[in-house]
Amino acid sequence: MRRSPSLSGSPASLRRRRQLRNEEESGGVNHLKSVSSADGGSYDSDMLRILSETESTRLLKKPPQLDKSSSISSTADSNTKVASLSHWIIPALLCAMSYALYNIFIKKGSASIHPILGGVILQFVAAIIGLVLLLILTYGPSNEDMFYDNSGIYYSVLAGISVGAAEIISFTVSGMGVPATQSIPIIIGGSVFFGTLLGKIFLGEMLSLTGWLGVLLIAVGIVLVATDPNATLE
C-alpha cells in the first residue's frame, strides 16, 4: 500500500493533524484514522480519503436545521409585500378603461333591451371568456395550478352577486335616459367612495390624511356632477 511521505515536525504535518482533530471533534469516523508509528505519525492517504468521503456522506444525510422563526418571518414579509406604483398603475388604468367602456356599452344598449336580459347576456359572455382563459392557463404551456379553498369560493359567489346586481341596476339607470357624462362619473366615483369606506370598516385598511382628502374630493365631485344644471335627461 502506497503511503504519503512523513510530515512529522513540518508545518504541513501540524496543519494535517489539526484538520483531522477538528474532524474527530465534529463527529468524524474515528476508526478509519490510521497512524503509522514507523513514519513518525504520518497518515495513510487511502484511509484519509475514505474518512473524507464518509464525513461528506454524513453531512449530506443530515442537512443543517433552519430557524423556523426566520422562515415564518420571511414568508410573512413576502405575503405582505406591496408592489410598487410602476408595477400596478398601468393594469389599474386599463381596468378603469374597461369599466368605462363597460358603462358606455350599457348606456348604448339600455334603451333596446330589458335590464335583466341585458345583465344575463353580459354575464354569460364574461363567463365564456373566463372559461376559455381558465382552460388555456390550466392546460396550456404555463400549466398553472388553479388553487382555491372554501373561503375563496364563498367570496367569489358574493362578488358575482354584487356584480350582477350592479349590471342590472346600471342598465336600469341608463335606460331612464340619464346622460353617460353624468351617470358614469357617479357610478365609478361612488364605487371608489364606498369601496374606501367599506375597506376601512371590514378590512381594517389604513388611509392617510391625503387619502381621506381625496375621498372627500370624490364625494364633492359626485354631488357636483349629480346636480349639474346643464345635464338633462335624453
DORONU-724861 format. One line per 4 residues: number of its first residue (from 1); for each residue x, y, z of N, C-alpha, C. Coordinates in nm, 4 decimals. Layout:
! DORONU-724861
NUM> X,Y,Z,X,Y,Z,X,Y,Z | ... $
***
This chain:
! DORONU-724861
1> 0.0852,-0.1189,0.0000,0.0000,0.0000,0.0000,0.0890,0.1243,0.0000 | 0.0548,0.2189,-0.0917,0.1357,0.3389,-0.1030,0.1054,0.4337,0.0114 | 0.2106,0.4901,0.0725,0.1941,0.5782,0.1864,0.2446,0.7166,0.1498 | 0.1874,0.8156,0.2181,0.2333,0.9524,0.1967,0.3633,0.9727,0.2702 $
5> 0.4465,1.0658,0.2235,0.5743,1.0907,0.2923,0.5523,1.1444,0.4315 | 0.6549,1.1264,0.5154,0.6455,1.1686,0.6551,0.6340,1.3189,0.6652 | 0.5421,1.3642,0.7497,0.5183,1.5059,0.7699,0.5518,1.5506,0.9110 | 0.6228,1.4613,0.9866,0.6483,1.4892,1.1272,0.7358,1.6122,1.1432 $
9> 0.6899,1.7035,1.2267,0.7666,1.8210,1.2596,0.7545,1.9345,1.1608 | 0.6905,1.9154,1.0460,0.6773,2.0211,0.9449,0.5472,2.0963,0.9649 | 0.5382,2.2203,0.9113,0.4092,2.2947,0.9206,0.2940,2.2195,0.8563 | 0.3228,2.1486,0.7444,0.2160,2.0726,0.6782,0.1637,1.9624,0.7688 $
13> 0.2539,1.8998,0.8453,0.2128,1.7938,0.9371,0.1241,1.8501,1.0476 | 0.1617,1.9664,1.0993,0.0803,2.0273,1.2041,-0.0575,2.0649,1.1526 | -0.0649,2.1175,1.0301,-0.1966,2.1532,0.9739,-0.2819,2.0285,0.9512 | -0.2166,1.9177,0.9021,-0.2916,1.7943,0.8785,-0.3469,1.7377,1.0082 $
17> -0.2639,1.7403,1.1132,-0.3105,1.6869,1.2417,-0.4219,1.7725,1.3010 | -0.4099,1.9065,1.2850,-0.5150,1.9946,1.3352,-0.6460,1.9714,1.2601 | -0.6364,1.9482,1.1279,-0.7565,1.9239,1.0479,-0.8261,1.7952,1.0902 | -0.7472,1.6897,1.1093,-0.8062,1.5619,1.1488,-0.8632,1.5680,1.2902 $
21> -0.7985,1.6457,1.3805,-0.8511,1.6611,1.5153,-0.9859,1.7329,1.5142 | -0.9998,1.8352,1.4273,-1.1284,1.9057,1.4153,-1.2373,1.8142,1.3615 | -1.2012,1.7278,1.2626,-1.2995,1.6332,1.2098,-1.3413,1.5324,1.3164 | -1.2452,1.4944,1.4018,-1.2780,1.3994,1.5075,-1.3735,1.4605,1.6086 $
25> -1.3500,1.5897,1.6426,-1.4363,1.6569,1.7394,-1.5758,1.6815,1.6834 | -1.5887,1.6980,1.5519,-1.7205,1.7233,1.4920,-1.7960,1.5965,1.4605 | -1.7497,1.4828,1.5004,-1.8243,1.3582,1.4812,-1.7753,1.2738,1.3674 | -1.6485,1.2865,1.3252,-1.5944,1.2058,1.2155,-1.5850,1.0594,1.2547 $
29> -1.5529,0.9797,1.1591,-1.5432,0.8357,1.1836,-1.4036,0.8058,1.2368 | -1.3919,0.7789,1.3681,-1.2606,0.7696,1.4328,-1.1856,0.6421,1.3941 | -1.2607,0.5332,1.3697,-1.1916,0.4070,1.3482,-1.1265,0.3996,1.2108 | -1.1536,0.4971,1.1219,-1.0909,0.4975,0.9912,-0.9568,0.5687,0.9924 $
33> -0.9227,0.6319,1.1039,-0.7955,0.7049,1.1140,-0.6822,0.6058,1.1460 | -0.5815,0.6112,1.0667,-0.4701,0.5175,1.0847,-0.3411,0.5954,1.1032 | -0.2734,0.5707,1.2149,-0.1479,0.6405,1.2445,-0.0326,0.5408,1.2326 | 0.0635,0.5800,1.1603,0.1800,0.4921,1.1411,0.2922,0.5371,1.2360 $
37> 0.3218,0.4562,1.3344,0.4260,0.4937,1.4293,0.5640,0.4900,1.3643 | 0.5799,0.4039,1.2632,0.7106,0.3944,1.1981,0.7457,0.5205,1.1231 | 0.6430,0.5913,1.0714,0.6642,0.7141,0.9951,0.6577,0.8377,1.0812 | 0.6533,0.8216,1.2079,0.6516,0.9377,1.2956,0.5192,1.0099,1.2982 $
41> 0.4071,0.9353,1.2784,0.2761,0.9991,1.2878,0.2154,1.0353,1.1545 | 0.2677,0.9841,1.0439,0.2067,1.0131,0.9136,0.0795,0.9332,0.8987 | -0.0078,0.9812,0.8131,-0.1392,0.9210,0.7979,-0.1500,0.8541,0.6623 | -0.2233,0.7413,0.6593,-0.2448,0.6677,0.5358,-0.3336,0.7482,0.4426 $
45> -0.2891,0.7702,0.3186,-0.3646,0.8554,0.2256,-0.4973,0.7941,0.1867 | -0.5017,0.6604,0.1678,-0.6285,0.5963,0.1321,-0.7281,0.6054,0.2456 | -0.6799,0.5885,0.3687,-0.7689,0.5994,0.4834,-0.8217,0.7412,0.4984 | -0.7364,0.8401,0.4706,-0.7809,0.9789,0.4782,-0.8883,1.0081,0.3740 $
49> -0.8729,0.9498,0.2550,-0.9745,0.9694,0.1509,-1.1077,0.9082,0.1926 | -1.1047,0.7874,0.2495,-1.2281,0.7224,0.2960,-1.2931,0.8033,0.4066 | -1.2093,0.8558,0.4988,-1.2614,0.9382,0.6073,-1.3320,1.0616,0.5534 | -1.2705,1.1257,0.4542,-1.3292,1.2461,0.3962,-1.4612,1.2160,0.3285 $
53> -1.4673,1.1049,0.2501,-1.5925,1.0683,0.1823,-1.7018,1.0330,0.2809 | -1.6639,0.9599,0.3881,-1.7643,0.9220,0.4889,-1.8200,1.0437,0.5598 | -1.7313,1.1409,0.5915,-1.7756,1.2629,0.6585,-1.8690,1.3431,0.5682 | -1.8368,1.3488,0.4369,-1.9233,1.4202,0.3432,-2.0597,1.3551,0.3338 $
57> -2.0633,1.2199,0.3323,-2.1913,1.1486,0.3274,-2.2749,1.1778,0.4506 | -2.2073,1.1819,0.5689,-2.2810,1.2104,0.6924,-2.3436,1.3492,0.6895 | -2.2699,1.4464,0.6353,-2.3220,1.5826,0.6295,-2.4383,1.5941,0.5323 | -2.4318,1.5163,0.4215,-2.5416,1.5199,0.3248,-2.6683,1.4585,0.3822 $
61> -2.6534,1.3531,0.4634,-2.7704,1.2881,0.5220,-2.8353,1.3732,0.6291 | -2.7605,1.4644,0.6873,-2.8137,1.5471,0.7954,-2.7986,1.6938,0.7570 | -2.8976,1.7489,0.6824,-2.8866,1.8893,0.6403,-2.8968,1.9813,0.7593 | -2.8417,2.1010,0.7475,-2.8477,2.1968,0.8594,-2.9903,2.2370,0.8906 $
65> -3.0181,2.2538,1.0192,-3.1516,2.2926,1.0636,-3.1740,2.4407,1.0363 | -3.2920,2.4716,0.9848,-3.3278,2.6102,0.9581,-3.4004,2.6701,1.0767 | -3.3811,2.7955,1.0960,-3.4504,2.8672,1.2023,-3.5955,2.8879,1.1629 | -3.6874,2.8229,1.2347,-3.8284,2.8316,1.1989,-3.8821,2.9724,1.2087 $
69> -3.8366,3.0462,1.3078,-3.8859,3.1822,1.3241,-3.8469,3.2699,1.2070 | -3.7214,3.2548,1.1579,-3.6797,3.3354,1.0435,-3.7540,3.2948,0.9190 | -3.7851,3.1609,0.9048,-3.8600,3.1158,0.7879,-4.0003,3.1729,0.7873 | -4.0658,3.1720,0.9039,-4.2008,3.2272,0.9135,-4.1994,3.3763,0.8874 $
73> -4.0964,3.4439,0.9386,-4.0867,3.5880,0.9187,-4.0712,3.6236,0.7724 | -3.9834,3.5468,0.7003,-3.9639,3.5760,0.5590,-4.0891,3.5474,0.4791 | -4.1645,3.4411,0.5170,-4.2895,3.4121,0.4478,-4.3912,3.5224,0.4686 | -4.4022,3.5726,0.5912,-4.4959,3.6811,0.6185,-4.4592,3.8068,0.5414 $
77> -4.3267,3.8346,0.5336,-4.2837,3.9524,0.4598,-4.3180,3.9420,0.3129 | -4.3033,3.8200,0.2541,-4.3344,3.8043,0.1128,-4.4836,3.8156,0.0874 | -4.5660,3.7724,0.1856,-4.7106,3.7809,0.1674,-4.7614,3.9230,0.1797 | -4.6944,4.0053,0.2597,-4.7413,4.1408,0.2829,-4.6702,4.2426,0.1946 $
81> -4.5827,4.1968,0.1088,-4.5094,4.2891,0.0232,-4.6032,4.3507,-0.0792 | -4.5986,4.4807,-0.0943,-4.6857,4.5518,-0.1862,-4.6042,4.5936,-0.3072 | -4.6624,4.5736,-0.4269,-4.5928,4.6104,-0.5496,-4.5810,4.7620,-0.5593 | -4.4751,4.8058,-0.6242,-4.4536,4.9489,-0.6408,-4.5544,5.0061,-0.7401 $
85> -4.5674,5.1382,-0.7370,-4.6648,5.2065,-0.8216,-4.6413,5.1785,-0.9693 | -4.5168,5.1711,-1.0110,-4.4865,5.1500,-1.1519,-4.5318,5.0131,-1.2018 | -4.5515,4.9170,-1.1103,-4.5926,4.7831,-1.1499,-4.7444,4.7689,-1.1619 | -4.8195,4.8416,-1.0814,-4.9642,4.8188,-1.0830,-5.0451,4.9324,-1.1430 $
89> -4.9859,5.0487,-1.1696,-5.0647,5.1621,-1.2166,-5.1188,5.1382,-1.3579 | -5.0391,5.0777,-1.4475,-5.0852,5.0525,-1.5843,-5.2013,4.9526,-1.5865 | -5.1909,4.8354,-1.5194,-5.3078,4.7461,-1.5151,-5.4297,4.8111,-1.4512 | -5.4079,4.8965,-1.3499,-5.5215,4.9633,-1.2853,-5.5904,5.0593,-1.3824 $
93> -5.5109,5.1321,-1.4605,-5.5700,5.2239,-1.5580,-5.6417,5.1474,-1.6689 | -5.5872,5.0339,-1.7105,-5.6557,4.9513,-1.8097,-5.7883,4.8990,-1.7552 | -5.7878,4.8627,-1.6271,-5.9120,4.8190,-1.5627,-6.0134,4.9323,-1.5603 | -5.9668,5.0534,-1.5296,-6.0563,5.1692,-1.5297,-6.1131,5.1943,-1.6690 $
97> -6.0299,5.1787,-1.7730,-6.0775,5.1942,-1.9102,-6.1829,5.0885,-1.9437 | -6.1596,4.9659,-1.8966,-6.2572,4.8592,-1.9206,-6.3906,4.8900,-1.8541 | -6.3841,4.9431,-1.7317,-6.5086,4.9810,-1.6638,-6.5785,5.0948,-1.7380 | -6.4994,5.1890,-1.7915,-6.5601,5.2998,-1.8659,-6.6305,5.2478,-1.9916 $
101> -6.5644,5.1593,-2.0669,-6.6278,5.1010,-2.1854,-6.7495,5.0177,-2.1472 | -6.7381,4.9475,-2.0368,-6.8495,4.8665,-1.9856,-6.9742,4.9536,-1.9642 | -6.9557,5.0694,-1.9030,-7.0694,5.1583,-1.8791,-7.1176,5.2247,-2.0078 | -7.0252,5.2577,-2.0981,-7.0650,5.3172,-2.2255,-7.1502,5.2187,-2.3054 $
105> -7.1081,5.0943,-2.3130,-7.1827,4.9941,-2.3894,-7.3185,4.9666,-2.3252 | -7.3227,4.9675,-2.1910,-7.4530,4.9514,-2.1238,-7.5451,5.0670,-2.1598 | -7.4881,5.1870,-2.1613,-7.5674,5.3050,-2.1963,-7.6208,5.2951,-2.3389 | -7.5351,5.2491,-2.4313,-7.5768,5.2393,-2.5707,-7.6880,5.1364,-2.5905 $
109> -7.6856,5.0289,-2.5145,-7.7844,4.9230,-2.5363,-7.9014,4.9240,-2.4413 | -7.8997,5.0113,-2.3395,-8.0030,5.0070,-2.2354,-8.1425,5.0383,-2.2884 | -8.1510,5.1222,-2.3921,-8.2833,5.1589,-2.4440,-8.3442,5.0507,-2.5312 | -8.2670,4.9485,-2.5659,-8.3143,4.8465,-2.6602,-8.3236,4.7077,-2.5996 $
113> -8.3048,4.6940,-2.4689,-8.3093,4.5617,-2.4075,-8.3555,4.5753,-2.2638 | -8.4221,4.4724,-2.2157,-8.4653,4.4703,-2.0765,-8.3430,4.4596,-1.9851 | -8.3435,4.5305,-1.8720,-8.2249,4.5273,-1.7841,-8.1848,4.3871,-1.7397 | -8.2806,4.3016,-1.7073,-8.2483,4.1658,-1.6630,-8.1827,4.0872,-1.7760 $
117> -8.2426,4.0961,-1.8967,-8.1870,4.0235,-2.0104,-8.0482,4.0767,-2.0464 | -8.0324,4.2086,-2.0419,-7.9010,4.2659,-2.0703,-7.7957,4.2194,-1.9709 | -7.8317,4.2151,-1.8421,-7.7374,4.1690,-1.7409,-7.7004,4.0226,-1.7581 | -7.7989,3.9390,-1.7961,-7.7716,3.7962,-1.8157,-7.6772,3.7747,-1.9334 $
121> -7.7038,3.8437,-2.0456,-7.6165,3.8302,-2.1625,-7.4747,3.8770,-2.1290 | -7.4657,3.9879,-2.0581,-7.3353,4.0412,-2.0199,-7.2567,3.9392,-1.9378 | -7.3209,3.8816,-1.8392,-7.2521,3.7857,-1.7534,-7.2220,3.6563,-1.8281 | -7.3095,3.6180,-1.9197,-7.2873,3.4954,-1.9962,-7.1630,3.5091,-2.0840 $
125> -7.1494,3.6233,-2.1506,-7.0314,3.6469,-2.2341,-6.9054,3.6502,-2.1479 | -6.9128,3.7181,-2.0333,-6.7973,3.7235,-1.9426,-6.7591,3.5834,-1.8950 | -6.8609,3.4965,-1.8706,-6.8326,3.3606,-1.8252,-6.7631,3.2795,-1.9344 | -6.8029,3.2983,-2.0590,-6.7392,3.2261,-2.1696,-6.5921,3.2672,-2.1822 $
129> -6.5666,3.3994,-2.1788,-6.4284,3.4477,-2.1883,-6.3454,3.3950,-2.0719 | -6.4015,3.3998,-1.9514,-6.3292,3.3496,-1.8352,-6.3018,3.2000,-1.8444 | -6.3979,3.1230,-1.8973,-6.3783,2.9779,-1.9105,-6.2677,2.9461,-2.0107 | -6.2640,3.0201,-2.1209,-6.1584,2.9993,-2.2206,-6.0210,3.0290,-2.1586 $
133> -6.0090,3.1407,-2.0875,-5.8821,3.1738,-2.0225,-5.8437,3.0692,-1.9184 | -5.9438,3.0186,-1.8453,-5.9167,2.9166,-1.7440,-5.8593,2.7905,-1.8070 | -5.9169,2.7468,-1.9189,-5.8684,2.6260,-1.9864,-5.7277,2.6475,-2.0430 | -5.7028,2.7672,-2.0985,-5.5697,2.7952,-2.1541,-5.4634,2.7946,-2.0455 $
137> -5.4934,2.8581,-1.9317,-5.3957,2.8656,-1.8234,-5.3742,2.7301,-1.7568 | -5.4800,2.6481,-1.7514,-5.4698,2.5195,-1.6823,-5.4019,2.4137,-1.7671 | -5.4387,2.4063,-1.8955,-5.3877,2.3003,-1.9823,-5.2895,2.3514,-2.0877 | -5.2608,2.4802,-2.0871,-5.1662,2.5363,-2.1828,-5.0230,2.5199,-2.1378 $
141> -4.9317,2.5917,-2.2052,-4.7886,2.5787,-2.1711,-4.7560,2.6195,-2.0282 | -4.8276,2.7190,-1.9741,-4.7982,2.7643,-1.8378,-4.8375,2.6617,-1.7327 | -4.9438,2.5843,-1.7601,-4.9885,2.4771,-1.6695,-5.0026,2.5268,-1.5261 | -5.0760,2.6356,-1.5091,-5.0902,2.6960,-1.3772,-5.1811,2.6128,-1.2871 $
145> -5.1515,2.6198,-1.1583,-5.2309,2.5490,-1.0581,-5.3451,2.6399,-1.0130 | -5.4681,2.6022,-1.0417,-5.5852,2.6808,-1.0032,-5.6236,2.6469,-0.8588 | -5.5523,2.7059,-0.7663,-5.5754,2.6790,-0.6251,-5.7024,2.7497,-0.5772 | -5.7657,2.6967,-0.4747,-5.8850,2.7577,-0.4167,-5.9136,2.6902,-0.2832 $
149> -5.9982,2.7560,-0.2043,-6.0495,2.6958,-0.0820,-6.1936,2.7425,-0.0630 | -6.2562,2.7014,0.0453,-6.3968,2.7341,0.0677,-6.4183,2.8841,0.0812 | -6.3244,2.9534,0.1462,-6.3373,3.0974,0.1627,-6.3315,3.1679,0.0273 | -6.2393,3.1244,-0.0593,-6.2291,3.1856,-0.1910,-6.3554,3.1673,-0.2729 $
153> -6.4131,3.0476,-0.2686,-6.5371,3.0210,-0.3425,-6.6519,3.1049,-0.2861 | -6.6584,3.1137,-0.1539,-6.7665,3.1891,-0.0889,-6.7652,3.3353,-0.1319 | -6.6489,3.3979,-0.1242,-6.6417,3.5399,-0.1583,-6.6502,3.5627,-0.3092 | -6.6113,3.4649,-0.3893,-6.6302,3.4769,-0.5330,-6.7787,3.4766,-0.5679 $
157> -6.8559,3.3947,-0.4977,-7.0009,3.3928,-0.5198,-7.0623,3.5267,-0.4805 | -7.0208,3.5807,-0.3651,-7.0724,3.7111,-0.3233,-7.0334,3.8214,-0.4216 | -6.9099,3.8145,-0.4735,-6.8672,3.9132,-0.5727,-6.9494,3.9013,-0.6998 | -6.9824,3.7788,-0.7401,-7.0665,3.7597,-0.8581,-7.2060,3.8159,-0.8383 $
161> -7.2611,3.7974,-0.7181,-7.3936,3.8539,-0.6890,-7.3875,4.0066,-0.6955 | -7.2825,4.0645,-0.6390,-7.2684,4.2105,-0.6385,-7.2533,4.2656,-0.7803 | -7.1709,4.1983,-0.8617,-7.1520,4.2445,-0.9995,-7.2801,4.2289,-1.0791 | -7.3504,4.1194,-1.0599,-7.4773,4.1007,-1.1307,-7.5784,4.2086,-1.0955 $
165> -7.5878,4.2408,-0.9665,-7.6788,4.3475,-0.9247,-7.6359,4.4813,-0.9832 | -7.5052,4.5086,-0.9852,-7.4561,4.6350,-1.0409,-7.4887,4.6457,-1.1895 | -7.4739,4.5367,-1.2618,-7.5028,4.5402,-1.4054,-7.6503,4.5680,-1.4329 | -7.7348,4.4998,-1.3598,-7.8789,4.5194,-1.3816,-7.9197,4.6617,-1.3454 $
169> -7.8695,4.7122,-1.2326,-7.9024,4.8486,-1.1912,-7.8448,4.9498,-1.2895 | -7.7256,4.9216,-1.3419,-7.6659,5.0124,-1.4394,-7.7499,5.0184,-1.5669 | -7.7987,4.9042,-1.6129,-7.8895,4.9023,-1.7287,-8.0155,4.9828,-1.6981 | -8.0663,4.9691,-1.5764,-8.1885,5.0400,-1.5391,-8.1678,5.1907,-1.5383 $
173> -8.0587,5.2371,-1.4754,-8.0303,5.3803,-1.4688,-8.0090,5.4378,-1.6086 | -7.9309,5.3677,-1.6910,-7.9063,5.4172,-1.8266,-8.0339,5.4172,-1.9098 | -8.1233,5.3209,-1.8843,-8.2497,5.3168,-1.9568,-8.3438,5.4295,-1.9205 | -8.3179,5.4984,-1.8100,-8.4001,5.6126,-1.7705,-8.3651,5.7393,-1.8471 $
177> -8.2634,5.7316,-1.9326,-8.2262,5.8487,-2.0109,-8.1231,5.9376,-1.9453 | -8.0596,5.8909,-1.8373,-7.9566,5.9716,-1.7713,-7.8344,5.9783,-1.8618 | -7.7776,6.0978,-1.8891,-7.6596,6.1082,-1.9754,-7.5415,6.0302,-1.9179 | -7.4631,5.9710,-2.0086,-7.3461,5.8950,-1.9649,-7.2445,5.9838,-1.8950 $
181> -7.2378,6.1109,-1.9367,-7.1439,6.2044,-1.8728,-7.1810,6.2326,-1.7285 | -7.3023,6.1970,-1.6907,-7.3468,6.2176,-1.5533,-7.3534,6.0861,-1.4758 | -7.4059,5.9813,-1.5400,-7.4233,5.8549,-1.4687,-7.2901,5.7827,-1.4441 | -7.2018,5.7834,-1.5446,-7.0762,5.7091,-1.5292,-6.9874,5.7682,-1.4199 $
185> -6.9651,5.9012,-1.4151,-6.8839,5.9537,-1.3039,-6.9434,5.9243,-1.1671 | -7.0771,5.9275,-1.1580,-7.1401,5.8987,-1.0287,-7.1215,5.7516,-0.9914 | -7.1387,5.6618,-1.0890,-7.1259,5.5190,-1.0606,-6.9813,5.4833,-1.0257 | -6.8874,5.5274,-1.1094,-6.7462,5.4939,-1.0854,-6.6938,5.5650,-0.9610 $
189> -6.7206,5.6965,-0.9516,-6.6760,5.7711,-0.8335,-6.7406,5.7199,-0.7063 | -6.8687,5.6839,-0.7163,-6.9365,5.6292,-0.5987,-6.8784,5.4963,-0.5547 | -6.8367,5.4136,-0.6537,-6.7757,5.2852,-0.6167,-6.6426,5.3070,-0.5444 | -6.5675,5.4102,-0.5876,-6.4419,5.4423,-0.5175,-6.4704,5.4900,-0.3753 $
193> -6.5717,5.5759,-0.3622,-6.6061,5.6302,-0.2310,-6.6511,5.5194,-0.1351 | -6.7469,5.4370,-0.1804,-6.7963,5.3300,-0.0933,-6.6904,5.2224,-0.0717 | -6.6080,5.1972,-0.1752,-6.5017,5.0975,-0.1593,-6.4022,5.1376,-0.0524 | -6.3712,5.2689,-0.0460,-6.2782,5.3168,0.0558,-6.3379,5.3014,0.1962 $
197> -6.4632,5.3397,0.2105,-6.5275,5.3288,0.3421,-6.5417,5.1833,0.3851 | -6.5857,5.0959,0.2935,-6.6035,4.9550,0.3285,-6.4695,4.8870,0.3542 | -6.3658,4.9288,0.2815,-6.2332,4.8731,0.3078,-6.1832,4.9095,0.4461 | -6.2155,5.0310,0.4894,-6.1771,5.0741,0.6242,-6.2550,4.9972,0.7309 $
201> -6.3847,4.9772,0.7071,-6.4706,4.9152,0.8088,-6.4476,4.7640,0.8172 | -6.4500,4.6951,0.7026,-6.4482,4.5490,0.7033,-6.3080,4.4894,0.6889 | -6.2163,4.5617,0.6265,-6.0818,4.5086,0.6060,-5.9787,4.5710,0.6984 | -6.0168,4.6793,0.7674,-5.9242,4.7447,0.8575,-5.8069,4.8112,0.7881 $
205> -5.8228,4.8483,0.6623,-5.7141,4.9122,0.5880,-5.6994,5.0583,0.6292 | -5.5755,5.1048,0.6288,-5.5464,5.2393,0.6734,-5.5349,5.3343,0.5549 | -5.5660,5.4609,0.5784,-5.5575,5.5647,0.4763,-5.5045,5.6906,0.5426 | -5.4110,5.7565,0.4750,-5.3513,5.8765,0.5314,-5.4464,5.9955,0.5172 $
209> -5.4063,6.1070,0.5751,-5.4864,6.2293,0.5653,-5.5023,6.2728,0.4200 | -5.3961,6.2568,0.3414,-5.4048,6.2906,0.1989,-5.5060,6.2015,0.1279 | -5.5062,6.0733,0.1637,-5.6017,5.9809,0.1029,-5.7453,6.0169,0.1361 | -5.7706,6.0515,0.2644,-5.9063,6.0899,0.3031,-5.9471,6.2212,0.2369 $
213> -5.8522,6.3089,0.2116,-5.8831,6.4314,0.1383,-5.9267,6.3983,-0.0037 | -5.8604,6.3003,-0.0652,-5.9017,6.2561,-0.1985,-6.0413,6.1971,-0.1985 | -6.0742,6.1188,-0.0953,-6.2097,6.0625,-0.0851,-6.3126,6.1733,-0.0700 | -6.2803,6.2753,0.0093,-6.3715,6.3889,0.0259,-6.3933,6.4613,-0.1066 $
217> -6.2859,6.4780,-0.1838,-6.2997,6.5431,-0.3141,-6.3857,6.4596,-0.4089 | -6.3730,6.3278,-0.4009,-6.4586,6.2410,-0.4825,-6.6051,6.2612,-0.4459 | -6.6340,6.2672,-0.3153,-6.7715,6.2890,-0.2714,-6.8247,6.4234,-0.3202 | -6.7408,6.5266,-0.3113,-6.7820,6.6581,-0.3611,-6.8056,6.6529,-0.5111 $
221> -6.7181,6.5821,-0.5839,-6.7352,6.5687,-0.7280,-6.8647,6.4974,-0.7640 | -6.9015,6.3948,-0.6875,-7.0272,6.3245,-0.7137,-7.1457,6.4191,-0.6987 | -7.1435,6.5005,-0.5933,-7.2530,6.5956,-0.5713,-7.2590,6.6976,-0.6844 | -7.1433,6.7487,-0.7269,-7.1411,6.8484,-0.8332,-7.1910,6.7918,-0.9657 $
225> -7.1509,6.6679,-0.9976,-7.1967,6.6066,-1.1223,-7.3456,6.5760,-1.1161 | -7.3921,6.5264,-1.0022,-7.5326,6.4910,-0.9910,-7.6235,6.6122,-0.9986 | -7.5766,6.7278,-0.9564,-7.6600,6.8487,-0.9552,-7.6234,6.9439,-1.0679 | -7.5533,6.8958,-1.1694,-7.5149,6.9823,-1.2819,-7.6408,7.0295,-1.3548 $
229> -7.6654,7.1603,-1.3616,-7.7882,7.2097,-1.4263,-7.7902,7.1887,-1.5770 | -7.6746,7.1710,-1.6393,-7.6697,7.1508,-1.7842,-7.6937,7.0067,-1.8257 | -7.6941,6.9145,-1.7286,-7.7204,6.7745,-1.7588,-7.8702,6.7503,-1.7639 | -7.9205,6.7131,-1.8787,-8.0644,6.6922,-1.8968,-8.0901,6.5483,-1.9399 $
233> -8.2079,6.5020,-1.9073,-8.2467,6.3664,-1.9472,-8.2657,6.3625,-2.0979 | -8.2294,6.2492,-2.1583,-8.2461,6.2332,-2.3013,-8.3932,6.2081,-2.3342 $
***
